[in-house]
Amino acid sequence: MDAEHEPADVGVTPRTERRVATRTADGADQSLAAALASREGLAAFVAEAGRVLDVWLVDVWVFDREREVVIYEAVWRRDGVNAAESQAVGTEVPLDQRPDLALLLERRALVERHIDDPDLSADVAATMKRRGYRSSFDVPLFDGGEVVGVLGLVERRAVRRLDESDLDLLARVCRLAELGVRGMRSRRSGDEHAELLQTLVDSSRALAAGLDQHEILAGLREAIERLLPGVEHEVEVWLRREDESFERLESVDDESGGEAAPRPLAGEAPDTLIARAIARRRPAQARTAGEPTRLVVPLVVAGRAAGYIDVRGRPLRRMTPAEIAVLQALGDHVAVALEHRRLGRSLDRQAAIDTVTGFFSRWYFYDRLYSETARAARYNQPLSVVLAGIDGYERFVIGRGRTDGEAVLKAIARLVSASLRRKVDVACVHAAGEFALLLPNTAPFKPGAALVAQRLREAVEGMELRSEDNVALGRFTLSVGVAGFPRHAEDADELGGCAVEALAKARALGGGRVQVYGEAPDAYPGSGPGAGAPPAAAADDPLSGIILPPDWDEVDDLV
């Protein structure tokens, strides 16, 4: 902290003329009180104390017991404070990194050191010699019996031992310093309290306005940044699963403007600290020597911990009760926001699921098509769309009825599901008797989407379908259209249009085939019209242009 000076020869010099002797105690009190009351406060006070006590350096440290840190509040040096010392003012240091100050907390009395003390430890002697100290004094400052700070004095000109008059004057200085520290702590506490409340208000609004889990997690992290400014920390949010383990949520950036869903990681059982926080449904804090302070805040919904926030912070200090209270309030808001989002997603999913096949609905397909196209563009990956239509399906429904029509959809949906990658590809219904498939990171040609389409067509064609009640439904074929991004389209709308056009071409060629957009008709030959309703699929069939009954829209909504 101090600039290095070449130490003078060690020796006790007689104090013949000191300003301490020429100043009256009352005059010193008045000058110190005036300095303390000035705009500079403690900074002016330590400067005046240095002149009153006739020492080389004066500084003030303030304890924050809740956070187990000491704060460097003010410094004065006879030859002028250097830039490093000025920048150090306001620095927080963990108490376990200042054993000299920790010792003062235990002794609660003046600690006096001199370079010529025979019992001075080697480490302390080396430090004093390196810094050029001849004498140093650490004086505890009290507030209601509690040590709240330290007034430090240093002499570099000669070894100095305090006599009774020095100690009397030092006691007066310390009483005024205690007033200054008390007032500063009160102001700081009020400012911190107001700032914490404002952080809570602002963060609560942001969390309540969060439309998806990405925004909720981002809002939480921003709130903790404000709550712990300048403190390195990690934040994780974990949610309870059905098997009572927990999964961590990570936000995934998504430039498409759609939902950036959290990514669940491997489930884990709670450790002791987590178990205690969840069981008590209130925050639990722990600190192990040499490890970051850790706070677990349970996310309580309807009296049950649905998850928790895990905060690990540096520097190594405990979080204050006020900080914990704000984090607990934030946890309550996060719990409510996530629960609302969960319920909303559950309703959205119910609305987006086709009740017959279990696939996603048509509107979900187009919504997902936009987000998947944006993701593919961002990561420079291919994306394929496969539209598969059941040849003769509409006529089959008219001839056999809606129940058998749904049975056909269920049977073919099982074959579709078996041909896709689990949790990667997306299966949706597109229209009456049509399925729409999204194949991320898949090119449209063989061995990509075209191969998937061909195998699906062959699987359907090679199986005589039966209902769940073992009713024979017949054999069917598929007309399949394939298109890919960026090979065939530059955006989602164009990609969907290319797939529709490819499907229409496959049907125009007689059905029962795969048609990749822009490819020759015989590139992926099929077996021709299906047998679901013999020769009704022919162009001259009297039913081929039939107008569907008014309630067909209801069927379309279901499939």
Secondary structure, 3 states (H helix, E strand, C coil): CCCCCCCCCCCECCCCCCHHHHCCHHHHHHHHHHHHHCCCCHHHHHHHHHHHHCCCEEEEEEEECCCCEEEEEEEEECCCCCHHHHHHCCCEEEHHHCHHHHHHHHHCCCEEEECCCCCCCHHHHHHHHHHCCCEEEEEEEEECCEEEEEEEEEECCCECCCCHHHHHHHHHHHHHHHHHHHHHHHHHHHHHHHHHHHHHHHHHHHHHCCCCHHHHHHHHHHHHHHHCCCCCEEEEEEEECCCCCEEEECCCCCCCCCCCCCCCCCCECCCHHHHHHHHHCCCEEECCCCCCEEEEEEEEECCEEEEEEEEEECCCCCCCHHHHHHHHHHHHHHHHHHHHHHHHHHHHHHHHECCCCCCECHHHHHHHHHHHHHHHHHCCCCEEEEEEEECCHHHHHHHHCHHHHHHHHHHHHHHHHHCCCCCCCEEEEEECCEEEEEEECCCCCCCCHHHHHHHHHHHHHCCCEECCCCCEEECCCEEEEEEEECCCCCCHHHHHHHHHHHHHHHHHCCCCCEEECCCCCCCCCCCCCCCCCCCCCCCCCCCCCCCCCCCHHHHHHHC
